[in-house]
Every structure is written in structure tokens, then in C-alpha cells.
Amino acid sequence: DVMHGGISGVIGVYLIEDPVPTIIDCGPTTSVDGLIAGIEEFGYHLSDIQNLLITHIHPDHAGAAGFLVSRHPEITVYVHEIGAPHLIDPKRLLRSATRIYGDSFTSIFGSIAPVPKENVQLISGPLLNFDVLPVPGHASHQVAFIDSEGVAYPGDAVGCLWGEGDFLYPAAAPPEI
């Protein structure tokens, strides 16, 4: 769960068990306790996770990556080449995000720690059991992961629900739009 503007929401994190325990996106640092609890509900521990696949580097999808790797340095983080420098050195990402969210950034997303360069692998073609599909728009570097059954893991490519209602708004965030 993530609090945004006083509204509790859900982050999209996926646990993939085959071929090895892998998560797609990790959410912000403020959601780490929920992420760990969710992983444990499936009989795993964070230390079992070998790979983290990032759809895009916005803090609500990749903000906890550095924290997770600091706790478990064996995790390999796969990310688009445009996003990789911002995971390794998140200063520019933080400047951009705090320009948008201001003083509420930390309460919404928590801190963003760098991911060591040696843990970052660039996405280049198929990965594990996934095809990788570029889906720019919400973020210029966004990708979707498509499994062998055709199930897509797109990050924010579909849209976002706001509050308790039925309003689905496009997932378009500055400065891409």
C-alpha cells in the first residue's frame, strides 16, 4: 500500500517463480514492508529473489531497488539503458521528482538509494522467460514484459485508478507529456 494525497493505493509488483524467483517492479521504499509480506505469502523470502525487472524508473515502480539490493546484494536489476544511469546515480531522478511532488515526495515514496553498477544489467532482447516490448509514452524508456502465455506485465501502460471510483485516467506523467 502506498499513500498518495491521502488515498491508499496498490502498487503493481509481480512475483514470478519460474525459472528463478524474480519480481517485476518493486514499488517505492515506503512499500517495502508490504512487498516483503507479499513475497512471504507465497513462501519466499526477499533473500530468495534473484532478479528484479524494472518496467520504468519512476519512484513508484523502482524507488526501492537500491534499498533491496543493499539488503540482498545478489539481486540483479534489469532495466532499459536509458533508465540504468538513474538507478546507479538517482540524483537527477530525485531532482525531477521533487520538482513535481515537492515536500511530500519523501512521505509518498521514501528515500531512493543508488543501485551498485555491478548489480545493474541492461535489457537487450528476450530476458529469462520474457519477451521485452518497448512501450514508450508514460516514460520514454518503459518496457513491458510478455511471458510465454502472452500475459503482459506493463507497469503503468494501461492507466491508473483514482480513489474508490471507476475513473481510469491515462498514465501520463511529466516531463514525458
N, C-alpha and C positions, 0 to 999 in steps of 0.2 A: 504494500500500500504506500502511496505517495500522497502527501498533502499538497495541493496546488490551489491557491486562492481560497483556502478554507474548504475545498471539496476533496474528499478522499477518492483516489482513483486506483486503477490497477495498471501495473507495468506488464509489458509483453516479454516474458522470458520463457524460453523453451528448453527443456531438458531432453537431450537426445541420448539414448542409451547405446546405440549401435553405430559404428564399430567400437567406440570407446565413449565413456561419459563425457558429454560435450554440452555446453549451454550456448544458446543463441541470444545475444544481448545479455546484459547483466543489470540494467537499471542504474539509478543513482546510488550514491553511498548511503543516502537516507533509507534505502530499501534493503540494505544488506541483510538485516535480521530476518526479514520476510523471505528473501531469496534463499538463505541458508535453511530456514524452516521448510520451505517448499522442496528443496533438494532432499532434505531428510525424510519428508513424507514418502518419497519414492525409494527409500532405503539406501541412499547415498550420503556421503559427507562431502563437504567442499573439497577436502583433500583428494577425493576420487576424481574430480573434474580435471580432465587433461587438456581440453580445448575450450576457448571462448571465441565464438564467431560474432563479429560485430557488423550489424546492418548499416549503421552510420554512427558518427561520433558524438551526436548530441548528448548532453549530460543525462537525459532521462533514459538513454539506451546504453551508454558506455561509461558513464561517470564513475562507476565503482570498479572499473577494470584495474586501475593501478592499486587500489586497496586490496582486491582479490589476489593479484599477483604478489603483493608484498606479504600476504599471509601464506600463499602457496606458490613459491617461485617456479614450480614445474608446469604451471599453466602456460600454454602457448596461445597468444592472442592473434587471431587472423582478422585483418582489416584491409580495406581498399588503400591503395598507395597514396591517395590524397589525404586520407584520414590519419595514416600512420604517424606523420610528424607531430600531430596534435595530441596523440596518445603519449608519445615519448616526451614531449615538452608541451604541456597543456596551457602555457601562459597566454597564448593568443586566443585559444578557445575560451578561457576564463574571462579575458577582456571583452570578447564579443558577447558572451552570455550575461555578464554582469551589466553590460550596456542595456540589454533587453530587460533583465529581471531586477536590476538594481540591488537594493539592500536585502531583498527577500531571496536572492539566489541561494545563499547557504542554508536557509531554513527549508527551502524546497528540495535542493539537490545534494546538500552536504559538500564536503571538500572533494577536490579532484586531485588525486596523486598521479605522478607520471608512471608509465609502464616502462620498465627497463627495455632498452633497444633489443637486447638478446631474446626477449620474450615475444617480440612482435614479428609476425610473418605477413608478407603481402599476399593478398588474394590474387591469384593469377590462374584463372580457369577452374575446372572442377576441383572440389575440395571435400575430402572424406567421402561421404555418400551423397554429396550435393552437387547439382549444377548451380552456377552462380550467374544471376541475371542482373545486369545494371538496371536500376530503376531511379534515375535522377529526377529531381523535381522538388521533393521535400528537402533533400540535400543533394548537392551535385555528385557526391561520392557514394550515395546509397546503393546498396545491393539487396537482392532477395535471394534466399537460399531455397532451392527446389529439390525435394527428395525424390527417390526413385519411384514413388507412387504418385508424383505430381503435386504433392502438398507444398504450398508456398509459405515461407516464413519471411514476410516483407518489412518488418519494422513498422513505420508509420505510413506506408504507402497507400493504405486503404482509407484511413480517416480516423478521427477521434470523437469519442462521445463526451459530451459536456454535461455534468451533473447527473441527475436521476432521470432525465427526459429521454426522448428519442432523437434528439438533434445530433446528427452526424456532420461534423464540419471537416473541410479538407485539411489535410495535414501539411500546411504551408507555413514555414517559419522564416523570419528574417535571418540573414540577409539574402537568402536564395530567391525570395519573391520580391 
